[in-house]
Amino acid sequence: MPVSDRGWQKPLQYLAAAWAGLLLLFWRDAADMVAIWWNSSTFNHCLLIVPILVWLVMQRKELLAQLKPEPWLPALLYAAAGACGWLLGDAAGLAVARQLGLVMMMQASVSALLGPNVTKGLLFPLFYMFFLVPIGEEIVPALQTLTATMCMTLLGWAGIPAHIDGIFITTPTGYFRVAEACSGVKFLIAMVAYGTLVANLCFNRWPRRLAFLAACVVVPILANGLRAFGTIYIAHHSSNDFAAGFDHVFYGWIFFGLVIGLVMASGWPFFDKRADAPAFDPANLQVPVRHSTTNVKAVTAILLAAALPFGWSTYSATKTSPTPDRIALPRVEGWAVVPYKPKVHWTPRFIGGSHYLSGRYRNAVGQDVDMFVVVYDRQNEGRELVGFGQGAIDPDGFWSWTADTPAPPNGKSERIKTKGAAREVISFYRVNGVTSGSAARIKLATLQARLLAGEQQAVAILISSEQKGDQSPRPAIDAFVKSLGNIDKVADHFAGLR
């Protein structure tokens, strides 16, 4: 049956107009997503999601042609939810939330303009659009820790003596760091996207689909632990250089190809869906549509729902939040500023700050403490106080997190390490009258400031000290923080609010 016979031409034209309007309005978020797909090896697989989506729709073309599209009012609630999600993400400085909101609004446009019957026929392609959102790098630290733990277990079984400190493993023949690239997150994210597609195409029964998806999560994690152990094992019996070269070639071109083959081979006997099975039965979807509307009203409502949060965000961005022309290290009773001469250089990573300041203090008993301050006049995309890659550790540097340590009131404390040096760092973040070491709490305070036009200046104060021998650096940090006084007043002074 020709598409035009079922009244498809105009709804598709209005859908194209709705998508064009959304992409034009939120072009920056769309461009950021594409840039991440292209530039980040973790999300290169997303470049394949778009053609896969086109293929999934074309696979259903003849079945969809048997349905009659009809604009549907309830879908506008989902569009409103996406718009609110975008606004909250913009206010909190969460790019992934803005991108998720954009995808939700595009999904809602399909449902609003084509109706519930067509939506049911396109349910999986619409769901699969979520894989366009570059999300998942947040689990890197957990995967690093898990990989290091698995390595220690396997080294013990292999009879190789080893010591672990966070994500650092020491053996009699080498010193190893489970870096971000060794966490296995790249393959895990891609495997979940691939597994979801296979689960839909090859299985009918949900228990089998869920079991296959579980395998797509568990097997890559275990395989990555085995790969990391293999690298250390080879280094122990040969050399670190040989192990590193072998790991690069074997990991990139062979090992995880074998893992994919293993997962597929294991699932193959349980495939219960014919290769030529229709994606859905149009006869079961031919039901009357309640709460219908017109194409013009649906498009207008979608674009209005999108324009309102965008307009508020634009207005909020025009509000000024001035900071001092310059900032200086404070005088701290009992402490003097001395030259910075660490064992290994350490600099936190905060992109886009308005002011940066750092210095080393020493007291009468010889305790050394480093103070780092960054001030933002406001936060926006690429200029965020907390987020992935921001904080005491530069992901591209040579320092790594090893453990959280007891935190002071309204602060965050962690131990970081590199080859030949270790230190403890206490971080205080302050936004809109809130001081906390919790990223979630600071994001909430940032969101509140943006939505309610509060003070948008943001400050991070990091106090750190190097470990000397077996002596803990924490007493020096605690003594300095006590002498520094009210951290709220200190942060507000840096921000120019007091």
CORWO-V459552 format. One record per residue. RES is the residue in three letters. OMEGA is omega as a letter, one per 30 degrees, with the letter a starting at -180 (NA if undefined). NEAR is the number of other ideal C-beta (glycine too) atoms within 12 Angstrom. Layout:
# CORWO-V459552
RES&OMEGA&NEAR / RES&OMEGA&NEAR
This chain:
# CORWO-V459552
MET&l&16 / PRO&a&12 / VAL&a&23 / SER&a&15 / ASP&a&12 / ARG&l&26 / GLY&a&24 / TRP&a&27 / GLN&a&17 / LYS&l&23 / PRO&l&36 / LEU&l&26 / GLN&l&21 / TYR&l&32 / LEU&l&35 / ALA&l&21 / ALA&l&23 / ALA&l&40 / TRP&l&30 / ALA&l&20 / GLY&l&28 / LEU&a&37 / LEU&l&24 / LEU&a&19 / LEU&a&31 / PHE&a&37 / TRP&a&16 / ARG&l&24 / ASP&l&39 / ALA&l&29 / ALA&l&20 / ASP&l&26 / MET&a&35 / VAL&l&24 / ALA&l&20 / ILE&l&29 / TRP&a&26 / TRP&a&17 / ASN&a&16 / SER&l&27 / SER&l&21 / THR&a&31 / PHE&l&31 / ASN&a&20 / HIS&l&31 / CYS&l&36 / LEU&l&24 / LEU&a&20 / ILE&a&32 / VAL&l&21 / PRO&l&15 / ILE&l&27 / LEU&l&30 / VAL&l&16 / TRP&l&19 / LEU&l&30 / VAL&a&29 / MET&l&17 / GLN&a&25 / ARG&a&30 / LYS&a&25 / GLU&l&19 / LEU&l&29 / LEU&a&35 / ALA&l&24 / GLN&l&26 / LEU&l&35 / LYS&l&29 / PRO&a&37 / GLU&a&33 / PRO&a&39 / TRP&a&37 / LEU&a&26 / PRO&l&23 / ALA&a&39 / LEU&l&31 / LEU&l&21 / TYR&l&30 / ALA&l&42 / ALA&l&26 / ALA&l&24 / GLY&l&39 / ALA&l&40 / CYS&l&28 / GLY&l&34 / TRP&a&41 / LEU&l&34 / LEU&l&28 / GLY&l&38 / ASP&a&39 / ALA&a&38 / ALA&a&37 / GLY&l&39 / LEU&a&35 / ALA&a&35 / VAL&l&34 / ALA&l&30 / ARG&a&40 / GLN&l&38 / LEU&l&32 / GLY&l&42 / LEU&l&44 / VAL&l&41 / MET&l&39 / MET&l&47 / MET&l&42 / GLN&a&37 / ALA&l&43 / SER&l&45 / VAL&a&42 / SER&a&41 / ALA&a&48 / LEU&a&45 / LEU&l&42 / GLY&a&38 / PRO&a&32 / ASN&l&32 / VAL&l&42 / THR&l&34 / LYS&l&29 / GLY&a&36 / LEU&a&35 / LEU&a&24 / PHE&l&27 / PRO&l&36 / LEU&l&30 / PHE&a&25 / TYR&l&34 / MET&l&36 / PHE&l&28 / PHE&l&36 / LEU&a&36 / VAL&a&36 / PRO&a&38 / ILE&l&29 / GLY&a&31 / GLU&l&29 / GLU&a&22 / ILE&a&24 / VAL&a&31 / PRO&l&30 / ALA&l&22 / LEU&l&35 / GLN&a&37 / THR&l&31 / LEU&l&28 / THR&l&43 / ALA&l&39 / THR&l&25 / MET&l&32 / CYS&a&41 / MET&l&31 / THR&a&21 / LEU&l&27 / LEU&l&33 / GLY&l&19 / TRP&a&14 / ALA&l&20 / GLY&l&13 / ILE&l&27 / PRO&a&17 / ALA&l&30 / HIS&a&19 / ILE&l&29 / ASP&a&26 / GLY&l&31 / ILE&l&38 / PHE&a&35 / ILE&l&42 / THR&l&26 / THR&l&29 / PRO&a&16 / THR&a&22 / GLY&a&29 / TYR&a&23 / PHE&l&38 / ARG&l&35 / VAL&a&39 / ALA&l&31 / GLU&a&33 / ALA&a&29 / CYS&a&35 / SER&a&36 / GLY&a&43 / VAL&a&36 / LYS&a&31 / PHE&a&39 / LEU&a&34 / ILE&l&36 / ALA&a&32 / MET&l&38 / VAL&l&33 / ALA&l&38 / TYR&a&34 / GLY&l&37 / THR&l&32 / LEU&a&31 / VAL&a&29 / ALA&l&36 / ASN&a&30 / LEU&a&29 / CYS&a&27 / PHE&l&27 / ASN&a&18 / ARG&a&15 / TRP&l&13 / PRO&l&14 / ARG&l&24 / ARG&a&27 / LEU&l&18 / ALA&l&22 / PHE&l&36 / LEU&l&28 / ALA&l&22 / ALA&l&30 / CYS&l&34 / VAL&a&30 / VAL&a&24 / VAL&l&32 / PRO&l&38 / ILE&l&33 / LEU&l&29 / ALA&l&33 / ASN&l&38 / GLY&l&33 / LEU&l&31 / ARG&l&36 / ALA&l&41 / PHE&a&35 / GLY&l&29 / THR&l&41 / ILE&a&43 / TYR&l&29 / ILE&l&28 / ALA&a&31 / HIS&a&29 / HIS&l&20 / SER&l&19 / SER&a&15 / ASN&a&21 / ASP&l&14 / PHE&a&20 / ALA&a&28 / ALA&l&23 / GLY&l&17 / PHE&a&25 / ASP&a&32 / HIS&a&18 / VAL&a&14 / PHE&a&24 / TYR&a&30 / GLY&a&17 / TRP&a&12 / ILE&a&18 / PHE&a&26 / PHE&l&28 / GLY&l&17 / LEU&l&20 / VAL&l&33 / ILE&l&24 / GLY&l&16 / LEU&a&22 / VAL&l&33 / MET&l&26 / ALA&l&15 / SER&a&22 / GLY&a&30 / TRP&a&16 / PRO&a&12 / PHE&l&23 / PHE&a&23 / ASP&l&21 / LYS&a&21 / ARG&a&12 / ALA&a&10 / ASP&a&8 / ALA&l&17 / PRO&a&21 / ALA&l&29 / PHE&l&27 / ASP&a&16 / PRO&a&24 / ALA&a&13 / ASN&a&15 / LEU&a&29 / GLN&l&21 / VAL&l&16 / PRO&a&13 / VAL&l&26 / ARG&l&13 / HIS&l&19 / SER&l&24 / THR&l&25 / THR&l&18 / ASN&a&31 / VAL&l&19 / LYS&a&21 / ALA&l&37 / VAL&a&33 / THR&a&24 / ALA&a&34 / ILE&a&44 / LEU&l&33 / LEU&l&23 / ALA&l&36 / ALA&a&41 / ALA&a&24 / LEU&l&22 / PRO&l&34 / PHE&l&30 / GLY&l&19 / TRP&l&24 / SER&l&33 / THR&l&18 / TYR&a&16 / SER&a&28 / ALA&a&23 / THR&a&13 / LYS&a&21 / THR&l&14 / SER&a&29 / PRO&l&17 / THR&l&28 / PRO&l&21 / ASP&l&11 / ARG&l&14 / ILE&a&29 / ALA&l&17 / LEU&a&28 / PRO&l&25 / ARG&a&17 / VAL&a&24 / GLU&l&15 / GLY&a&19 / TRP&l&32 / ALA&l&21 / VAL&a&21 / VAL&l&19 / PRO&a&12 / TYR&a&23 / LYS&a&13 / PRO&l&26 / LYS&l&22 / VAL&a&20 / HIS&l&20 / TRP&l&34 / THR&l&26 / PRO&a&38 / ARG&l&28 / PHE&a&36 / ILE&l&27 / GLY&l&24 / GLY&l&31 / SER&l&31 / HIS&l&27 / TYR&a&26 / LEU&l&29 / SER&l&29 / GLY&l&28 / ARG&l&29 / TYR&l&35 / ARG&l&25 / ASN&a&25 / ALA&a&12 / VAL&l&13 / GLY&l&17 / GLN&l&29 / ASP&l&34 / VAL&l&43 / ASP&l&40 / MET&l&43 / PHE&a&36 / VAL&l&39 / VAL&a&41 / VAL&l&41 / TYR&l&41 / ASP&l&29 / ARG&l&34 / GLN&l&44 / ASN&a&30 / GLU&a&27 / GLY&l&18 / ARG&a&25 / GLU&a&38 / LEU&l&49 / VAL&a&41 / GLY&a&34 / PHE&l&28 / GLY&l&25 / GLN&l&31 / GLY&a&36 / ALA&a&42 / ILE&l&36 / ASP&a&22 / PRO&a&26 / ASP&a&14 / GLY&a&22 / PHE&l&21 / TRP&l&37 / SER&l&38 / TRP&l&38 / THR&a&31 / ALA&l&22 / ASP&l&22 / THR&a&30 / PRO&a&18 / ALA&l&23 / PRO&l&26 / PRO&l&18 / ASN&a&26 / GLY&l&35 / LYS&a&33 / SER&a&32 / GLU&l&34 / ARG&l&35 / ILE&a&42 / LYS&l&34 / THR&a&30 / LYS&l&17 / GLY&a&16 / ALA&l&26 / ALA&l&35 / ARG&l&41 / GLU&a&42 / VAL&l&43 / ILE&a&43 / SER&l&45 / PHE&l&45 / TYR&l&46 / ARG&l&42 / VAL&l&43 / ASN&l&38 / GLY&a&26 / VAL&l&32 / THR&a&32 / SER&l&33 / GLY&a&34 / SER&l&22 / ALA&a&26 / ALA&a&19 / ARG&l&25 / ILE&l&40 / LYS&l&32 / LEU&l&26 / ALA&l&35 / THR&l&43 / LEU&a&32 / GLN&l&23 / ALA&a&31 / ARG&a&37 / LEU&a&25 / LEU&l&18 / ALA&l&19 / GLY&l&24 / GLU&a&32 / GLN&l&39 / GLN&a&40 / ALA&a&49 / VAL&l&50 / ALA&l&49 / ILE&a&48 / LEU&l&44 / ILE&a&45 / SER&l&42 / SER&l&40 / GLU&l&34 / GLN&l&31 / LYS&a&19 / GLY&l&10 / ASP&a&7 / GLN&l&16 / SER&l&21 / PRO&a&36 / ARG&l&29 / PRO&l&21 / ALA&l&34 / ILE&a&40 / ASP&l&25 / ALA&a&26 / PHE&l&39 / VAL&l&34 / LYS&l&22 / SER&a&26 / LEU&l&34 / GLY&a&19 / ASN&a&20 / ILE&l&35 / ASP&a&27 / LYS&l&20 / VAL&a&32 / ALA&l&42 / ASP&l&28 / HIS&l&28 / PHE&a&38 / ALA&a&38 / GLY&a&23 / LEU&l&26 / ARG&NA&17
